[in-house]
Amino acid sequence: MNTTEPIERALLRFLTRVLNDREYDLIVCGERKATAVMRAMIQEIPEPRLRWPWHKVLSSAAISAFDWGSFRGRNILLFEELVHHGNELRRCHEELRRHAPDGTRIYSGGFAVWQRCEHRPDTWYYAALDDDEFAQRREQIIAFLQHYGSLLLDTEHIEITAKIDCGLRDFFGELARSAEDGDTFAFVSGAKRENVTISNPALLDDSRLSRMLTPGSNAVDVVRKCRVLQARSYDRFSIMPIFYPNTRCVVDSGWLDALPKFVDRDALRDAGPHELFYTAGLLASIELLRGIVAALGDLLRKDKIALEVPEDNFSHLRAMFPNVDVDGMHEYVSAIVLSAKSQKPLRSRSAVEVRYIPEAKVKEFAFDFFEALIDDLMDREDWECTIGTKPKGESFAELKEIAERVASGSHFQLDNVMLEKAISAVAPDRLIDAGMLVTKVEDLLSSRNEKWVIRTFVPDGEVVTVRFQQQMAAGGNPWR
């Protein structure tokens, strides 16, 4: 196998060969990175690209939401870009078996497979990589996704594009008007691109958000932000609102009736907990977008910026939301963006400030934050538990506590409150971009025995955790 060819060409060669071996009706992507890889292969890399339609791609997170009624006798490819022990591959295979009808044929393909993998795929590109080779392929895939602007979370979020005809500071300063002072931070992403993270963007209408959430859900101390990331040209940016309330798994007719028409309300009546969580998060993020584009109203009226809603920014969402009319959602979001020119920002420009975090400090924050996260998880007896009263990963509220501890030991020139906010905003995003931190969706039981679903955060598997600990043992922070 040629180990010097670009990783994207090797991935394309592998997927093309596998898809040519037999006629597949659906590709199921085993983990989030696999879906991000698929997006890059279909939409982002230079030609030749993978020729495959999005309506034939499904994220493993959406297996329970998919309509399997017509799949008897059809072929499914279960794809993972990296197969370590193979536990995730086995889990996805078992879940497909539970939901797909009898007679459905499931084949698995893994691009890079660890040499001591216990649950091997049916076909592969790299068959038996040792520890160093496996880690190298993983790093190449992360770098590939960073290069093409595919954040490891952008497989489940709406995304619009800003084309600017003004300075970066003007653009960032206007974005800051969507939140309170002290909630907007600019830094360089892992791919060496300008990045802004806005924590807790304001809502234009709180009542609209309450209608989008299942009854009794909680939107306090949860993931609520907007990421703005420079594309592959100086003047283009992706704007991605992200909002994940803690979701109470209760469905009633009042909630369903209030939902936008692009959501399949009948399907949600019997939806599982994770589908409710992702749907509520999607709808909540759209409500955040209203305030973010309103903050850019002055620049829009001066023709210093153009907001675009490319269909390519939405096509991949079919893999994650099989019960959402993606074309209808695209029209819905386009109307929100179109109205931005008539909106007034919530705050004056003089009332807010963007905090610029130097690269050395971003690395320091990320390292100290990650070390504290691993220490917390290693100390917890329930890290490997199943459903219970505590999650397996760290909740967003717990991440804020980690940021507070890291801030107390930092010497950066910000007061402690502002420093805690900076670390909470910057460190997780940088770690996610680097493929070191991943998000999970976990079930909880309340004291009233009600089922809830929340967003949690964990290191991206054994490879990341072990290598980080080895680097620490060898001499401290490798990022300094």
Secondary structure as UniProt FT lines:
FT   HELIX           7..21
FT   STRAND          26..29
FT   HELIX           32..39
FT   HELIX           40..44
FT   HELIX           54..56
FT   STRAND          57..59
FT   HELIX           60..65
FT   TURN            69..70
FT   TURN            72..73
FT   STRAND          75..83
FT   HELIX           87..99
FT   TURN            102..103
FT   STRAND          105..114
FT   TURN            115..116
FT   STRAND          123..129
FT   HELIX           131..147
FT   TURN            148..149
FT   TURN            152..155
FT   STRAND          160..164
FT   HELIX           168..175
FT   HELIX           176..178
FT   TURN            181..182
FT   STRAND          184..188
FT   TURN            190..191
FT   STRAND          194..199
FT   HELIX           206..212
FT   TURN            215..216
FT   STRAND          218..230
FT   TURN            234..235
FT   STRAND          236..248
FT   HELIX           253..258
FT   TURN            261..262
FT   HELIX           265..269
FT   HELIX           273..295
FT   HELIX           297..301
FT   TURN            302..303
FT   STRAND          305..308
FT   HELIX           312..315
FT   HELIX           316..319
FT   TURN            322..323
FT   HELIX           326..338
FT   HELIX           339..342
FT   HELIX           349..351
FT   STRAND          355..356
FT   HELIX           359..378
FT   TURN            381..384
FT   STRAND          394..395
FT   HELIX           396..408
FT   HELIX           416..433
FT   TURN            434..435
FT   STRAND          437..445
FT   TURN            447..448
FT   STRAND          451..459
FT   HELIX           461..475
FT   TURN            478..479
//
